[in-house]
Amino acid sequence: MAEFCTACPCDDDTIGGVQRLSTDKRDAFVARTTDFEAWTEMKQTAATEDLVTLQNV
């Protein structure tokens, strides 16, 4: 996650900095640097994976 935040074109290299980007800039960054098309898609996938992991513990 730290590498993702550092690579992001935001002022603050934190998840908060990423979240403060405009929706268009954030989605463009996610699409350019991940397998996802948008921030929301990436967050939903991560949440689902965390839920599945927790259920299997």
C-alpha positions as CSV (number, residue, x, y, z in Angstrom):
1,M,0.0,0.0,0.0
2,A,2.9,2.4,0.8
3,E,4.2,2.0,-2.8
4,F,0.8,2.7,-4.2
5,C,0.4,5.9,-2.1
6,T,4.0,7.1,-3.0
7,A,3.3,6.6,-6.7
8,C,0.1,8.5,-6.6
9,P,0.1,12.0,-8.0
10,C,-1.2,13.5,-4.7
11,D,0.3,16.0,-2.3
12,D,0.4,13.6,0.7
13,D,1.8,10.0,0.2
14,T,-0.9,8.5,2.3
15,I,-4.3,6.8,1.7
16,G,-5.8,10.1,2.7
17,G,-3.9,11.9,0.0
18,V,-5.2,9.4,-2.5
19,Q,-8.7,9.9,-1.3
20,R,-8.5,13.7,-1.6
21,L,-7.8,13.5,-5.3
22,S,-10.7,14.3,-7.6
23,T,-12.6,11.2,-8.6
24,D,-11.4,11.5,-12.2
25,K,-7.7,11.8,-11.2
26,R,-8.0,9.0,-8.7
27,D,-9.8,6.7,-11.2
28,A,-7.2,7.5,-13.9
29,F,-4.4,6.6,-11.5
30,V,-6.0,3.4,-10.4
31,A,-6.7,2.4,-14.0
32,R,-3.1,3.2,-15.0
33,T,-1.4,1.4,-12.2
34,T,-3.6,-1.5,-11.3
35,D,-5.8,-4.2,-12.9
36,F,-8.9,-2.2,-11.9
37,E,-10.7,0.6,-13.8
38,A,-11.8,2.7,-10.9
39,W,-11.1,3.4,-7.2
40,T,-14.6,2.0,-6.2
41,E,-14.0,-1.3,-8.0
42,M,-10.6,-1.7,-6.3
43,K,-12.1,-0.9,-2.8
44,Q,-15.0,-3.3,-3.3
45,T,-12.7,-6.1,-4.4
46,A,-10.4,-5.6,-1.4
47,A,-13.3,-5.5,1.0
48,T,-14.7,-8.7,-0.4
49,E,-11.3,-10.4,-0.2
50,D,-10.9,-9.3,3.4
51,L,-14.4,-10.7,4.2
52,V,-13.6,-14.0,2.6
53,T,-10.3,-14.2,4.5
54,L,-12.0,-13.4,7.8
55,Q,-14.6,-16.1,7.2
56,N,-11.9,-18.7,6.6
57,V,-10.0,-18.0,9.8
